[in-house]
Amino acid sequence: MGIQLVVGATVAVDGRRGLLGVWQTPGLEVSRRALASIERNHMSNIDEARRAHERLKAAAQAAAKQWKEAVAIAVEKGEQAPPKPLAAEDPGVFTAPRFHVSDATIERLTVLLQARPRGMLITCDELAGLFANMSRYTNGSDREFWLQSWNGGHYIVERLTRTVAINHLLIGMTGGFQPDKLVRSFAGDDDGMYARVLFGWPSEPGYMPMSNGITEIEPEFKRHSGALSTFPTWMATYLCLAI
């Protein structure tokens, strides 16, 4: 998957659909509506996963209670305390898998990638803001994270509050740039970011009158996107290698 930036300077471009409209937000909304509909269709599966997580958490709490009681008895008898069983480990907070997001911090993206290891998509109206935030930390830069997300390899995110290891850092990105902000977004050292971008500046489409025959969500786009979202992991990997 990797990070594929599809950029339109004054028009909206989508990596799968080509030209969508003369303004960024309306064009991206075509994709967002379809993606949101796909996620709604998966809500029942997500709800079941949440209930399963709650059952696992309750079982872990019960197992932890029994283990603590056994430890207390062993200490009282002067015996060696039993090791903590795997079933007593706290499964943590449930995170619903997301197919795409519009805005998120790196910390949040790492959590979402743990819930959906096969990768996800970011749709952003103004990519210039995201690029500006890549250097917001005084002790480092987020650019390495985004460069690595193109490769899809192992990555460890170190923050003051926690450490998260991602086996496959897979994030796709699509959005728009204003022409005046495009050069500033790629200013600085040539670290390979520019080479990872798929630029597009399609011609402005001709006038078309409004019609009631156009659906809010294009069925073919939704069908293909939905099929990609449900591919088995091994098949998704094969398709990436084949492409």
VOBA-1610 file (N, C-alpha, C; in pm, whole numbers, padded with zeros to 5 digits, always signed):
BEGIN
Met+00084-00119+00000Met+00000+00000+00000Met+00088+00124+00000Gly+00158+00150+00111Gly+00247+00264+00116Gly+00174+00396+00117Ile+00250+00504+00122Ile+00188+00636+00120Ile+00196+00693-00020Gln+00085+00711-00083Gln+00077+00764-00217Gln+00006+00899-00210Leu+00080+01007-00224Leu+00019+01139-00221Leu-00027+01175-00361Val-00155+01200-00374Val-00210+01242-00501Val-00253+01385-00485Val-00183+01476-00553Val-00197+01618-00522Val-00253+01692-00642Gly-00352+01775-00619Gly-00404+01865-00720Gly-00376+02007-00678Ala-00316+02087-00763Ala-00277+02222-00723Ala-00398+02313-00707Thr-00489+02311-00805Thr-00608+02393-00792Thr-00735+02312-00812Val-00719+02186-00841Val-00835+02100-00860Val-00820+01980-00770Ala-00927+01906-00752Ala-00922+01789-00664Ala-00889+01667-00745Val-00802+01585-00690Val-00761+01463-00757Val-00772+01349-00659Asp-00813+01236-00707Asp-00817+01118-00623Asp-00739+01009-00694Gly-00661+00932-00616Gly-00572+00834-00674Gly-00644+00725-00750Arg-00770+00701-00722Arg-00841+00591-00787Arg-00942+00640-00891Arg-00980+00766-00880Arg-01088+00811-00965Arg-01048+00913-01070Gly-00930+00974-01056Gly-00893+01078-01149Gly-00961+01208-01112Leu-01000+01288-01214Leu-01058+01419-01189Leu-01196+01406-01124Leu-01216+01484-01017Leu-01343+01477-00947Leu-01416+01610-00946Gly-01347+01720-00955Gly-01415+01849-00950Gly-01315+01961-00950Val-01361+02086-00961Val-01271+02198-00973Val-01229+02251-00837Trp-01292+02206-00729Trp-01251+02248-00594Trp-01217+02125-00513Gln-01123+02143-00419Gln-01070+02028-00347Gln-01175+01958-00263Thr-01243+02032-00176Thr-01335+01968-00082Thr-01448+01893-00151Pro-01521+01955-00246Pro-01628+01878-00313Pro-01575+01754-00383Gly-01455+01764-00441Gly-01400+01648-00509Gly-01368+01535-00414Leu-01305+01567-00301Leu-01272+01463-00203Leu-01396+01404-00138Glu-01502+01483-00130Glu-01626+01433-00069Glu-01684+01317-00148Val-01657+01311-00277Val-01705+01197-00357Val-01648+01067-00301Ser-01518+01070-00270Ser-01454+00951-00213Ser-01496+00930-00069Arg-01503+01038+00008Arg-01535+01025+00150Arg-01674+00967+00171Arg-01769+01008+00089Arg-01905+00953+00104Arg-01906+00803+00081Ala-01833+00759-00020Ala-01827+00615-00047Ala-01757+00540+00065Leu-01646+00595+00114Leu-01572+00530+00221Leu-01653+00525+00350Ala-01724+00636+00379Ala-01808+00638+00499Ala-01920+00535+00489Ser-01975+00518+00369Ser-02081+00419+00350Ser-02027+00278+00371Ile-01906+00252+00324Ile-01845+00120+00344Ile-01825+00093+00492Glu-01778+00195+00565Glu-01757+00177+00709Glu-01889+00151+00781Arg-01995+00220+00738Arg-02126+00196+00801Arg-02172+00053+00779Asn-02140-00001+00663Asn-02180-00139+00634Asn-02106-00240+00723His-01991-00198+00777His-01913-00286+00863His-01943-00264+01011Met-02038-00178+01044Met-02064-00145+01184Met-02105-00267+01265Ser-02183-00357+01205Ser-02226-00476+01280Ser-02106-00563+01317Asn-02009-00574+01226Asn-01888-00651+01257Asn-01807-00583+01366Ile-01801-00449+01361Ile-01726-00375+01463Ile-01793-00389+01599Asp-01927-00382+01601Asp-02000-00399+01728Asp-01975-00537+01787Glu-01973-00639+01703Glu-01947-00775+01752Glu-01804-00785+01806Ala-01709-00720+01736Ala-01571-00721+01784Ala-01559-00648+01918Arg-01637-00543+01936Arg-01636-00470+02065Arg-01691-00557+02177Arg-01800-00629+02149Arg-01857-00718+02251Arg-01760-00832+02285Ala-01692-00885+02183Ala-01593-00990+02209Ala-01479-00936+02295His-01439-00812+02269His-01333-00751+02349His-01377-00733+02494Glu-01503-00694+02513Glu-01555-00677+02649Glu-01557-00810+02723Arg-01592-00919+02653Arg-01590-01051+02716Arg-01448-01090+02752Leu-01354-01063+02664Leu-01214-01095+02690Leu-01161-01014+02809Lys-01200-00888+02817Lys-01155-00804+02927Lys-01211-00851+03060Ala-01340-00889+03061Ala-01402-00939+03183Ala-01336-01070+03228Ala-01307-01159+03132Ala-01240-01285+03165Ala-01099-01259+03219Ala-01030-01160+03161Ala-00896-01127+03209Ala-00899-01072+03351Gln-00999-00991+03381Gln-01012-00937+03517Gln-01039-01048+03617Ala-01125-01144+03579Ala-01154-01256+03668Ala-01029-01342+03690Ala-00955-01367+03581Ala-00833-01447+03592Ala-00728-01375+03677Ala-00719-01242+03660Ala-00623-01165+03739Ala-00658-01169+03887Lys-00788-01166+03918Lys-00831-01173+04057Lys-00793-01307+04119Gln-00816-01416+04046Gln-00780-01548+04096Gln-00629-01559+04116Trp-00552-01503+04022Trp-00406-01509+04032Trp-00357-01432+04155Lys-00414-01316+04180Lys-00373-01237+04297Lys-00407-01310+04427Glu-00520-01378+04429Glu-00556-01456+04547Glu-00458-01571+04567Ala-00418-01635+04457Ala-00321-01745+04466Ala-00184-01694+04512Val-00146-01574+04466Val-00019-01514+04509Val-00022-01485+04659Ala-00136-01431+04707Ala-00148-01398+04850Ala-00137-01523+04935Ile-00200-01634+04892Ile-00194-01760+04966Ile-00051-01814+04968Ala+00018-01805+04851Ala+00156-01856+04843Ala+00249-01776+04933Val+00232-01644+04935Val+00317-01560+05020Val+00293-01591+05167Glu+00166-01613+05201Glu+00131-01644+05340Glu+00194-01775+05385Lys+00204-01871+05292Lys+00262-02001+05326Lys+00414-02002+05310Gly+00469-01892+05263Gly+00613-01887+05242Gly+00657-01961+05118Glu+00566-01982+05024Glu+00597-02054+04901Glu+00621-01955+04786Gln+00672-02009+04677Gln+00697-01925+04560Gln+00563-01888+04494Ala+00548-01760+04461Ala+00423-01714+04400Ala+00411-01766+04258Pro+00291-01804+04216Pro+00271-01855+04079Pro+00288-01743+03978Pro+00335-01777+03857Pro+00350-01673+03753Pro+00212-01625+03704Lys+00210-01505+03655Lys+00085-01448+03605Lys+00045-01518+03475Pro-00074-01577+03469Pro-00115-01646+03347Pro-00144-01549+03233Leu-00131-01599+03112Leu-00158-01516+02995Leu-00303-01468+02991Ala-00393-01551+03041Ala-00535-01514+03040Ala-00565-01396+03132Ala-00473-01363+03222Ala-00494-01252+03315Ala-00442-01119+03262Glu-00381-01120+03144Glu-00328-00997+03087Glu-00442-00908+03038Asp-00433-00780+03073Asp-00536-00683+03032Asp-00527-00660+02882Pro-00637-00684+02807Pro-00633-00663+02661Pro-00630-00516+02621Gly-00643-00425+02718Gly-00638-00283+02685Gly-00771-00228+02639Val-00765-00108+02584Val-00887-00039+02539Val-00921-00082+02397Phe-01048-00104+02371Phe-01091-00143+02237Phe-01078-00026+02141Thr-01023-00051+02024Thr-01011+00049+01919Thr-01080-00002+01794Ala-01181+00070+01750Ala-01253+00029+01630Ala-01165+00051+01507Pro-01153-00048+01420Pro-01074-00030+01298Pro-01137+00073+01206Arg-01055+00157+01147Arg-01102+00261+01057Arg-01043+00239+00919Phe-01128+00255+00818Phe-01083+00243+00680Phe-01012+00370+00635His-01058+00485+00688His-00994+00612+00653His-01022+00714+00761Val-00938+00818+00767Val-00957+00931+00858Val-00925+01059+00780Ser-00974+01171+00832Ser-00946+01300+00770Ser-00833+01375+00840Asp-00813+01345+00967Asp-00707+01412+01043Asp-00676+01327+01166Ala-00550+01312+01195Ala-00511+01234+01313Ala-00363+01258+01342Thr-00327+01252+01470Thr-00187+01263+01508Thr-00117+01130+01483Ile+00016+01133+01486Ile+00091+01009+01466Ile+00060+00910+01577Glu+00046+00961+01700Glu+00013+00873+01811Glu-00117+00799+01787Arg-00217+00871+01738Arg-00347+00808+01711Arg-00339+00713+01592Leu-00263+00749+01491Leu-00251+00663+01374Leu-00186+00530+01410Thr-00089+00532+01500Thr-00025+00406+01540Thr-00125+00315+01611Val-00214+00374+01691Val-00317+00295+01758Val-00414+00238+01656Leu-00455+00319+01558Leu-00548+00273+01456Leu-00486+00165+01369Leu-00356+00174+01343Leu-00289+00072+01263Leu-00280-00060+01336Gln-00277-00056+01469Gln-00281-00181+01545Gln-00417-00248+01533Ala-00523-00165+01521Ala-00657-00220+01504Ala-00680-00267+01361Arg-00609-00207+01265Arg-00621-00246+01125Arg-00480-00259+01066Pro-00412-00371+01090Pro-00272-00387+01048Pro-00251-00380+00898Arg-00355-00403+00819Arg-00339-00404+00675Arg-00326-00263+00617Gly-00345-00159+00699Gly-00326-00022+00653Gly-00455+00056+00645Met-00441+00186+00621Met-00557+00274+00615Met-00525+00393+00526Leu-00623+00481+00512Leu-00614+00594+00420Leu-00642+00724+00494Ile-00572+00830+00454Ile-00599+00965+00503Ile-00645+01050+00386Thr-00759+01114+00399Thr-00808+01209+00300Thr-00803+01347+00361Cys-00728+01437+00302Cys-00702+01568+00361Cys-00723+01677+00257Asp-00809+01773+00288Asp-00834+01884+00195Asp-00707+01964+00169Glu-00637+02001+00276Glu-00518+02085+00267Glu-00398+02007+00320Leu-00322+01948+00229Leu-00204+01873+00270Leu-00093+01963+00323Ala-00097+02091+00288Ala+00007+02183+00334Ala+00011+02190+00486Gly-00105+02185+00551Gly-00109+02187+00696Gly-00044+02064+00757Leu-00069+01948+00697Leu-00007+01825+00748Leu+00144+01830+00731Phe+00191+01880+00616Phe+00334+01888+00592Phe+00400+01986+00689Ala+00330+02095+00721Ala+00385+02192+00815Ala+00400+02132+00954Asn+00309+02042+00991Asn+00313+01980+01123Asn+00417+01870+01134Met+00477+01831+01023Met+00576+01724+01028Met+00700+01763+01108Ser+00724+01890+01127Ser+00842+01936+01201Ser+00805+02011+01327Arg+00689+01980+01385Arg+00642+02057+01499Arg+00714+02022+01628Tyr+00779+01903+01635Tyr+00847+01863+01757Tyr+00987+01923+01761Thr+01028+01975+01875Thr+01159+02038+01888Thr+01272+01937+01892Asn+01242+01813+01929Asn+01348+01712+01941Asn+01347+01613+01826Gly+01282+01648+01719Gly+01279+01556+01606Gly+01180+01600+01501Ser+01150+01509+01410Ser+01060+01541+01300Ser+00971+01422+01272Asp+00850+01450+01224Asp+00758+01343+01186Asp+00781+01296+01043Arg+00870+01362+00971Arg+00891+01328+00830Arg+00937+01183+00815Glu+01019+01135+00908Glu+01065+00997+00900Glu+00948+00900+00905Phe+00848+00932+00988Phe+00730+00847+00998Phe+00661+00837+00862Trp+00641+00952+00797Trp+00570+00952+00669Trp+00654+00892+00557Leu+00785+00911+00562Leu+00872+00847+00464Leu+00865+00696+00477Gln+00866+00647+00600Gln+00859+00503+00624Gln+00723+00446+00588Ser+00619+00526+00598Ser+00485+00476+00567Ser+00470+00447+00419Trp+00558+00503+00337Trp+00559+00467+00195Trp+00619+00328+00175Asn+00718+00293+00259Asn+00785+00163+00246Asn+00703+00049+00304Gly+00624+00079+00409Gly+00542-00025+00469Gly+00618-00121+00558Gly+00733-00078+00610Gly+00814-00167+00693Gly+00785-00151+00842His+00865-00219+00922His+00852-00215+01068His+00892-00076+01118Tyr+00816-00026+01216Tyr+00843+00108+01267Tyr+00804+00115+01414Ile+00887+00184+01494Ile+00860+00201+01636Ile+00842+00350+01664Val+00731+00385+01726Val+00702+00523+01761Val+00731+00543+01909Glu+00825+00630+01939Glu+00863+00659+02077Glu+00807+00795+02118Arg+00724+00796+02221Arg+00674+00920+02277Arg+00693+00913+02429Leu+00674+01023+02497Leu+00696+01027+02641Leu+00602+00935+02716Thr+00479+00920+02666Thr+00378+00844+02739Thr+00378+00696+02705Arg+00422+00658+02584Arg+00415+00518+02547Arg+00505+00489+02428Thr+00529+00360+02407Thr+00605+00311+02292Thr+00517+00213+02215Val+00504+00236+02085Val+00419+00151+02002Val+00501+00097+01886Ala+00497-00035+01867Ala+00567-00100+01757Ala+00466-00139+01649Ile+00492-00096+01526Ile+00406-00127+01412Ile+00481-00222+01320Asn+00423-00340+01295Asn+00489-00437+01208Asn+00495-00389+01064His+00386-00329+01017His+00380-00280+00879His+00317-00141+00881Leu+00400-00040+00862Leu+00351+00097+00862Leu+00296+00128+00722Leu+00164+00116+00709Leu+00097+00130+00579Leu-00009+00239+00587Ile+00018+00352+00524Ile-00078+00463+00521Ile-00083+00521+00381Gly-00202+00523+00324Gly-00221+00591+00197Gly-00274+00732+00222Met-00246+00824+00133Met-00288+00962+00153Met-00333+01023+00020Thr-00440+01099+00026Thr-00485+01170-00092Thr-00539+01306-00048Gly-00517+01409-00129Gly-00561+01543-00090Gly-00518+01647-00190Gly-00522+01773-00150Gly-00493+01883-00241Gly-00398+01984-00181Phe-00333+02057-00270Phe-00243+02165-00232Phe-00287+02294-00301Gln-00272+02405-00233Gln-00281+02534-00299Gln-00147+02563-00364Pro-00145+02619-00486Pro-00017+02639-00557Pro+00087+02715-00477Asp+00047+02819-00405Asp+00143+02901-00331Asp+00209+02825-00216Lys+00143+02722-00167Lys+00195+02648-00053Lys+00271+02522-00094Leu+00267+02491-00222Leu+00328+02366-00267Leu+00479+02366-00249Val+00546+02474-00292Val+00692+02481-00283Val+00737+02481-00137Arg+00668+02558-00052Arg+00708+02566+00089Arg+00694+02431+00159Ser+00600+02350+00115Ser+00577+02221+00180Ser+00693+02124+00155Phe+00767+02144+00047Phe+00878+02054+00016Phe+01013+02124+00030Ala+01014+02236+00103Ala+01140+02307+00124Ala+01230+02229+00218Gly+01361+02255+00209Gly+01455+02187+00298Gly+01533+02079+00226Asp+01591+01989+00304Asp+01675+01883+00248Asp+01594+01789+00160Asp+01661+01735+00060Asp+01598+01637-00028Asp+01605+01500+00041Asp+01500+01468+00116Asp+01498+01343+00192Asp+01418+01233+00124Gly+01376+01258+00001Gly+01299+01157-00072Gly+01149+01176-00066Met+01102+01274+00009Met+00958+01295+00019Met+00898+01333-00116Tyr+00967+01423-00186Tyr+00918+01470-00315Tyr+00901+01355-00414Ala+00997+01259-00409Ala+00993+01146-00502Ala+00880+01050-00472Arg+00824+01058-00353Arg+00716+00967-00315Arg+00579+01021-00352Val+00574+01138-00412Val+00446+01202-00441Val+00405+01179-00586Leu+00282+01143-00604Leu+00222+01133-00738Leu+00142+01260-00761Phe+00197+01353-00839Phe+00132+01482-00861Phe+00030+01471-00973Gly-00071+01554-00965Gly-00170+01562-01072Gly-00229+01702-01081Trp-00243+01750-01203Trp-00305+01880-01227Trp-00396+01866-01349Pro-00509+01801-01333Pro-00598+01777-01447Pro-00657+01907-01500Ser-00698+01903-01623Ser-00765+02017-01684Ser-00902+02037-01621Glu-00947+02160-01618Glu-01078+02189-01563Glu-01186+02131-01653Pro-01282+02058-01596Pro-01385+01996-01680Pro-01480+02100-01735Gly-01544+02063-01843Gly-01642+02152-01903Gly-01770+02158-01820Tyr-01854+02255-01851Tyr-01978+02274-01777Tyr-02074+02159-01803Met-02136+02112-01695Met-02239+02009-01706Met-02357+02052-01619Pro-02477+02055-01675Pro-02594+02095-01595Pro-02624+01993-01487Met-02689+02038-01382Met-02726+01949-01272Met-02828+01847-01321Ser-02821+01728-01263Ser-02908+01620-01306Ser-02951+01538-01186Asn-03074+01493-01187Asn-03124+01405-01081Asn-03085+01259-01105Gly-03022+01233-01218Gly-02986+01096-01250Gly-02855+01051-01189Ile-02787+01140-01119Ile-02659+01106-01057Ile-02681+01074-00910Thr-02635+00959-00867Thr-02651+00919-00728Thr-02546+00988-00640Glu-02575+00999-00511Glu-02482+01062-00419Glu-02353+00984-00408Ile-02363+00853-00413Ile-02245+00766-00408Ile-02244+00681-00533Glu-02136+00690-00610Glu-02128+00614-00734Glu-02117+00465-00703Pro-02209+00385-00749Pro-02212+00242-00711Pro-02084+00167-00746Glu-02028+00191-00865Glu-01908+00117-00907Glu-01789+00149-00817Phe-01773+00276-00783Phe-01662+00316-00696Phe-01678+00252-00558Lys-01799+00254-00505Lys-01824+00194-00375Lys-01801+00043-00378Arg-01843-00021-00488Arg-01829-00166-00497Arg-01682-00207-00499His-01602-00139-00582His-01461-00173-00592His-01386-00140-00463Ser-01417-00025-00403Ser-01351+00012-00278Ser-01388-00085-00167Gly-01516-00125-00163Gly-01559-00220-00063Gly-01492-00355-00080Ala-01473-00397-00205Ala-01406-00525-00231Ala-01261-00520-00185Leu-01193-00408-00210Leu-01054-00394-00165Leu-01044-00398-00014Ser-01144-00340+00055Ser-01138-00332+00201Ser-01158-00467+00267Thr-01213-00564+00194Thr-01242-00695+00254Thr-01152-00806+00201Phe-01052-00773+00118Phe-00960-00875+00070Phe-00888-00941+00186Pro-00865-01073+00178Pro-00779-01137+00279Pro-00641-01073+00278Thr-00571-01078+00391Thr-00441-01012+00403Thr-00343-01064+00300Trp-00341-01197+00277Trp-00244-01252+00184Trp-00271-01203+00042Met-00400-01184+00006Met-00434-01139-00127Met-00397-00992-00147Ala-00420-00912-00041Ala-00384-00770-00049Ala-00233-00755-00068Thr-00155-00839+00002Thr-00010-00834-00012Thr+00032-00873-00154Tyr-00034-00973-00210Tyr-00002-01018-00346Tyr-00031-00909-00447Leu-00146-00841-00430Leu-00182-00735-00524Leu-00083-00619-00516Cys-00037-00584-00397Cys+00062-00477-00383Cys+00191-00514-00455Leu+00234-00640-00440Leu+00356-00683-00504Leu+00340-00688-00656Ala+00221-00731-00700Ala+00196-00740-00844Ala+00195-00603-00909Ile+00138-00504-00839Ile+00133-00368-00893Ile+00273-00309-00899
//
